Amino acid sequence: MDPSDKIYLQLIGNKIRTQREINGLSQFQLATECDLSKNQIGRIERAEISTTIITLKRIADVLRIKIEELVTEASE
């Protein structure tokens, strides 16, 4: 994986973690509401895996944010 790709995945993972915590959800609760495993949520948050757009949409829907908020870089 290209280093810039890893940084981008970290950005997304950090945004998911922050929004999850703002919503008062554990990784398990978020995973359950998204029909994912807790392990998968953790790996996304830690930028260990790249995930599908559909999974990101599920996560954004549960967090009550637009998917664009997860994938837009802060500098834009």
C-alpha positions in Angstrom: 0.0 0.0 0.0 1.3 3.4 -0.9 2.1 5.6 2.1 -0.3 8.3 1.0 -3.1 5.7 0.8 -2.4 4.6 4.4 -2.6 8.2 5.6 -6.0 8.6 3.8 -7.2 5.4 5.5 -6.0 6.7 8.9 -8.0 10.0 8.2 -11.1 8.0 7.6 -10.6 5.7 10.5 -10.0 8.7 12.8 -13.2 10.4 11.6 -15.2 7.2 12.2 -13.8 6.8 15.7 -14.5 10.5 16.6 -18.1 10.4 15.3 -18.7 7.0 17.0 -17.5 8.5 20.3 -19.6 11.7 19.8 -22.6 9.4 19.3 -21.7 7.5 22.5 -21.4 4.2 20.6 -18.9 1.4 21.3 -17.3 -0.4 18.4 -19.6 -3.3 19.2 -22.7 -1.2 19.1 -21.6 0.5 15.8 -20.8 -2.9 14.3 -24.2 -4.4 15.3 -26.1 -1.5 13.8 -24.1 -1.8 10.6 -24.4 -5.6 10.4 -20.6 -5.9 10.6 -18.2 -7.5 13.1 -16.6 -5.5 15.9 -13.3 -6.6 14.6 -14.0 -5.1 11.2 -14.9 -1.7 12.8 -11.7 -1.8 14.8 -9.6 -2.6 11.7 -11.2 0.2 9.7 -10.6 2.7 12.6 -7.0 1.6 12.8 -6.5 1.8 9.0 -5.6 -1.8 8.8 -8.0 -2.5 6.0 -9.6 -0.7 3.1 -13.3 -1.1 3.0 -16.1 -0.8 0.5 -18.1 2.3 -0.2 -21.3 0.4 0.9 -19.7 -0.3 4.3 -18.8 3.3 4.6 -22.3 4.3 3.7 -23.7 2.0 6.4 -21.3 3.5 9.0 -22.2 7.0 8.0 -25.9 6.3 8.1 -25.6 4.9 11.7 -23.5 7.8 12.7 -26.1 10.2 11.2 -23.6 12.0 9.0 -23.1 12.2 5.2 -20.6 9.8 3.7 -18.8 12.8 2.3 -17.8 13.8 5.9 -15.9 10.5 6.1 -14.0 10.7 2.8 -13.3 14.4 2.4 -9.9 15.5 3.4 -9.8 18.2 6.1 -7.8 20.5 3.8 -10.5 20.6 1.1 
